[in-house]
Amino acid sequence: MLVGSILQKLRDAHPLEQGSNRPLNFGVYFKNTLVALCHALEDSILTADYQPLVMTAFQRGKWYLEEADRYADIAEQSRQILIMAAPDAGFLDHPTSQRANVEVLSLRPDDPVAQEWHLLILSPRYMAMVLCQELSEADYATGIPNQDLERKFYGLWTFEPGLVQETASLMLDHIGTYNPDLQQQLAVHLEAIVAQSQTETALYGLPTADNLGAIVARVVEYLQTSQSDLLKNGSVYGLPGQQGLDKNLISNELQAFLRIAQLIDQTDLSNPMAAAEVATLAETLGQLVDLPAWQLHRLRLAGLLHRIALLPQMQTDLTPGTTPRYAETPSLPLTCPLIPGTQMLRRMQRMKAIATILTHQTEWWDGSGQPAGLAGDEIPVESRILGLVATFQQELCRHRSQHASLEQTTDTPEAIAQSVSVIQAQQGQRWDPKLVETLTLLANGMKQGLSLPVAIPKIASGLWLLDSHSDEELLFSSLQSV
């Protein structure tokens, strides 16, 4: 990272050592991925009255000129826009740059920020950030690519309001070295946004399908469109890095879902580790019942995303998802309701199996559950495991809350016993009896000191969780009995 860059300053504020500030998840992004991602995040401003503060760095003025007309529309919906770039011909003369709420800052050619690509969107109802820096010539293993789409950037993107606000403050400090008056002007906007973010009406910290759900759906759709365009162009121009570009787009579609799941956990102070703990428990239980590796991958990913299914209804201008084919199967209910949260996942073909697992985690073994009234082995085995361990984890968390003043670092044998007893009370009704027996064995091990390693996933490197089984239609496959 370039010394003095915004990315480097943010990284230094979050050291790898575990402490009060958790380490950041960095990844490598191709230019076409960042274009699609930024367009999705920017266009979300146009669909609602967010009135954000928007802060951008375009590297060079010519890249801003390619986006200047779009930014005229964004300016109509924003309280203030800051554009930073090393100057090129026409950079300061474009009509968008003359708008009253648009400030343009010309960067010195030797400024490390002139090698960065930033987008920060800040409002009480919507916060998002892309923070990247182009790889140096030495970083490219095979030299600087000839195709512009294959240029690579190192950094991160996120919806986390704390990180967005922290980065905005770093950017204001940098702006102050050029124009202290502009720094103060933008600081007033930032302070007002932060203050409004603390009110009950602020939505940025309440990830629902009504706000972030629609935004995530747009991110996935734009990335998929970019992927489709890439395939068309690749067939014509024979891009040598086409496979890498394609994987980068898919990786970021998955990241969009993992990031909203992460935000759900962060805003639930009573259970902030739910995703990581449920994923670990689900994978462990799957190992105990001898599920194959590909199914364990699906279970882990479903565990990380399991709370997305609980998001309330969303309204979006994007094309609605289609009705699953299993709804037309005579042996299954014809009116299986679609779960709003998992409808986001259905936009990504590779997530079809995960969406099905999440949809049916609330089914009951005796057929009295929702949403489809499936019974017994009709319920996908991953859904049975996921619903079981999610309930077990919630019970453990409830006991932790009741004894928070004791500063316990592990669950007590009493808490584990009481949590598993809640599960056992519904054996054969809500839960698969054989899975309850397996969970009981696992709980006995935990009472005797068995420790399950729970790790916060590295979001930028989760593509390995998707494989050829991720797009299966589970309710048409031979459902496995355990």
Residue pairs with C-beta under 8 A, 6 or more apart in sequence:
1 7
1 8
1 11
1 133
1 154
2 8
2 112
2 115
2 116
2 133
3 112
4 111
4 112
5 112
5 113
5 115
5 116
5 133
6 57
6 113
6 116
6 118
6 131
6 167
6 170
6 171
6 174
7 116
7 131
7 132
7 133
7 154
7 155
8 112
9 170
10 24
10 131
10 163
10 166
10 167
10 170
11 24
11 26
13 21
13 166
14 21
14 22
14 23
14 24
15 21
15 23
16 23
22 456
24 156
24 163
25 156
25 458
25 459
25 460
26 154
26 155
26 156
26 460
27 154
27 155
27 156
27 251
27 255
27 459
27 460
27 461
28 135
28 152
28 153
28 154
28 248
29 37
29 132
29 152
29 153
29 154
29 155
29 248
29 252
30 149
30 150
30 151
30 152
30 153
30 241
30 244
30 245
30 248
30 249
31 148
31 149
31 150
31 151
31 152
31 153
32 149
32 226
32 230
32 245
32 249
33 223
33 226
33 245
33 248
33 249
33 252
34 117
34 130
34 132
34 153
35 226
36 222
36 223
36 225
36 226
36 249
37 130
37 157
37 219
37 222
37 223
37 252
38 119
38 130
39 70
39 222
40 215
40 218
40 219
40 221
40 222
40 223
41 119
41 121
41 128
41 130
41 157
41 215
41 219
42 54
42 70
42 74
42 119
42 121
43 218
43 222
44 50
44 126
44 128
44 214
44 215
44 218
45 52
45 54
45 74
45 77
45 78
45 121
45 126
46 73
46 74
46 77
47 214
47 317
48 125
48 126
48 211
49 77
50 77
50 121
50 123
50 125
50 126
51 77
51 78
51 79
51 123
52 78
52 79
52 121
52 122
52 123
52 126
52 193
53 78
53 79
53 80
53 81
53 82
53 120
53 121
53 122
53 123
53 168
53 186
53 189
53 190
53 193
54 74
54 78
54 80
54 81
54 82
54 119
54 120
54 121
54 122
55 81
55 82
55 84
55 118
55 119
55 120
55 122
55 168
55 171
55 186
56 64
56 81
56 82
56 83
56 84
56 118
56 119
56 120
57 84
57 85
57 107
57 113
57 114
57 116
57 117
57 118
58 64
58 67
58 83
58 84
58 85
58 117
59 85
59 86
59 114
59 115
59 116
59 117
59 134
60 85
60 86
60 88
60 114
61 85
61 86
61 87
61 88
61 89
61 90
61 91
61 92
61 106
62 88
62 91
63 85
64 71
64 83
64 85
64 91
64 94
65 88
65 90
65 91
65 94
68 94
68 95
68 96
68 97
69 96
71 81
71 83
71 96
71 102
72 95
72 96
72 99
74 81
75 81
75 96
75 99
75 101
75 102
78 101
79 101
79 189
80 101
80 103
80 185
80 186
80 189
81 99
81 101
81 102
81 103
82 103
82 105
82 175
82 182
82 186
83 97
83 102
83 103
83 104
83 105
84 104
84 105
84 107
84 113
84 118
84 175
85 91
85 104
85 106
85 107
85 114
86 106
86 107
86 108
86 109
86 111
86 114
87 106
87 107
91 97
91 104
91 106
92 104
92 106
96 102
97 104
103 182
103 185
103 186
105 175
105 178
105 179
105 182
107 113
107 114
107 178
108 114
112 133
113 174
115 133
115 134
116 131
116 132
116 133
116 134
116 155
117 130
117 132
117 133
117 134
117 153
117 155
118 129
118 130
118 131
118 132
118 167
118 171
119 128
119 129
119 130
120 128
120 129
120 131
120 164
120 167
120 168
120 171
121 127
121 128
121 129
121 164
122 164
122 165
122 168
122 190
122 193
123 193
123 204
124 193
124 196
124 197
124 199
124 201
124 202
124 203
124 204
125 202
125 203
125 204
125 211
126 203
126 204
126 211
126 215
127 159
127 160
127 161
127 164
127 165
127 204
128 157
128 158
128 159
128 164
128 215
129 157
129 158
129 163
129 164
129 167
130 155
130 157
131 155
131 156
131 157
131 167
132 153
132 154
132 155
132 156
132 157
133 153
133 154
133 155
134 151
134 152
134 153
134 154
135 151
135 152
135 153
135 154
137 143
137 144
139 152
139 154
140 152
144 151
145 151
145 152
145 241
147 237
147 239
147 240
147 241
149 230
149 239
149 245
150 239
150 240
150 241
150 244
150 245
156 460
157 252
157 255
157 259
158 164
158 259
159 204
159 207
159 212
159 215
159 259
159 260
159 263
160 259
160 262
160 263
160 266
161 197
161 204
161 205
165 190
165 194
168 190
169 190
172 183
172 186
172 187
172 190
173 183
175 182
175 183
175 186
176 183
196 202
197 204
197 205
203 210
203 211
204 211
205 263
205 267
206 267
207 213
207 260
207 263
207 264
207 267
207 311
208 311
208 312
208 314
209 311
209 312
209 313
209 314
209 340
209 341
209 344
210 312
210 313
210 314
210 315
212 260
212 263
213 260
213 311
213 314
213 316
213 340
213 341
213 344
214 314
214 315
214 316
214 317
214 318
216 256
216 257
216 259
216 260
216 344
217 314
217 316
217 318
217 344
217 347
218 316
218 318
219 252
219 253
219 256
220 253
220 256
220 257
220 344
220 347
220 348
221 318
221 347
223 249
223 250
223 252
223 253
223 256
224 249
224 253
224 347
224 348
226 249
227 246
227 249
227 250
230 239
230 242
230 245
230 246
230 249
231 242
231 246
233 239
234 242
239 245
247 463
250 350
250 463
250 466
251 460
251 462
251 463
253 348
253 350
254 348
254 350
254 351
254 462
254 463
254 465
254 466
255 459
255 460
255 462
257 305
257 308
257 344
257 345
257 348
257 351
258 304
258 305
258 457
258 459
258 462
259 459
260 308
261 275
261 304
261 305
261 307
261 308
262 275
262 459
264 275
264 307
264 308
264 311
265 271
265 272
265 273
265 274
265 275
265 276
265 307
266 272
268 274
270 397
270 401
271 393
271 394
271 397
273 454
273 456
274 306
274 307
274 390
274 393
274 394
274 397
275 303
275 304
275 305
275 306
275 307
276 304
276 454
276 455
276 456
276 457
277 393
277 396
277 454
278 303
278 304
278 306
278 386
278 389
278 390
278 393
279 299
279 300
279 301
279 302
279 303
279 304
279 457
280 303
280 452
280 453
280 454
280 455
281 303
281 389
281 392
281 393
281 442
281 452
282 299
282 300
282 302
282 303
282 382
282 385
282 386
282 389
283 296
283 299
283 300
283 303
284 442
284 452
285 385
285 388
285 389
285 435
285 438
285 439
285 442
286 295
286 296
286 299
286 382
286 385
287 296
288 438
288 441
288 442
289 381
289 385
289 434
289 435
289 438
289 482
291 299
291 381
291 480
291 482
294 467
294 468
294 469
295 381
295 382
295 469
297 464
297 465
297 466
297 467
297 469
298 353
298 354
298 357
298 382
298 465
298 469
298 470
299 357
299 382
299 385
299 386
300 465
301 354
301 462
301 465
301 466
301 470
302 354
302 357
302 358
302 361
302 382
302 386
303 386
303 389
303 390
304 457
304 462
305 345
305 354
305 358
306 358
306 361
306 386
306 390
308 341
308 342
308 344
308 345
308 358
309 339
309 341
309 342
309 358
309 359
309 361
309 362
310 341
311 340
311 341
311 344
312 340
312 341
313 340
314 340
314 343
314 344
318 347
320 343
321 338
321 343
321 346
321 347
322 346
323 338
324 336
324 338
324 346
324 356
324 473
324 475
325 473
325 476
326 332
326 336
326 473
326 475
326 476
327 333
327 334
327 335
327 336
328 334
329 475
329 476
332 372
332 374
332 378
332 475
333 372
333 373
333 374
336 371
336 372
337 370
337 371
337 372
338 359
339 358
339 359
339 371
341 358
342 355
342 358
342 359
343 355
345 351
345 352
345 354
345 355
345 358
346 352
346 355
349 471
350 466
350 470
350 471
351 466
351 470
351 471
352 470
352 471
352 472
352 473
353 469
353 470
353 471
353 472
353 473
353 474
354 470
356 380
356 383
356 473
356 474
356 475
357 380
357 382
357 383
357 386
357 474
358 383
358 386
359 371
359 372
359 383
360 371
360 372
360 374
360 379
360 380
360 383
361 383
361 386
361 387
361 390
362 369
362 370
362 371
362 387
363 369
363 370
363 371
363 372
363 373
363 374
363 375
363 379
363 383
363 384
363 387
364 375
364 429
364 430
365 375
365 376
365 379
365 384
365 428
365 429
365 430
365 431
365 432
365 433
366 375
366 428
366 429
366 430
367 373
367 374
367 375
367 376
368 429
369 430
376 432
377 479
377 480
377 481
378 475
378 479
379 432
379 479
380 474
380 475
380 479
381 479
381 480
381 481
381 482
382 474
384 431
384 432
384 435
385 435
387 431
388 423
388 431
388 432
388 435
388 436
388 439
389 439
391 422
391 423
392 419
392 420
392 423
392 439
392 443
395 418
395 419
395 422
395 423
396 411
396 415
396 416
396 419
399 411
399 412
399 415
399 418
399 419
400 408
400 411
400 415
403 412
403 415
410 451
411 419
411 446
413 447
416 443
416 446
416 447
417 443
417 447
419 443
420 439
420 440
420 443
423 431
423 436
423 439
424 436
424 440
427 433
427 436
432 482
434 482
435 482
438 482
442 450
446 452
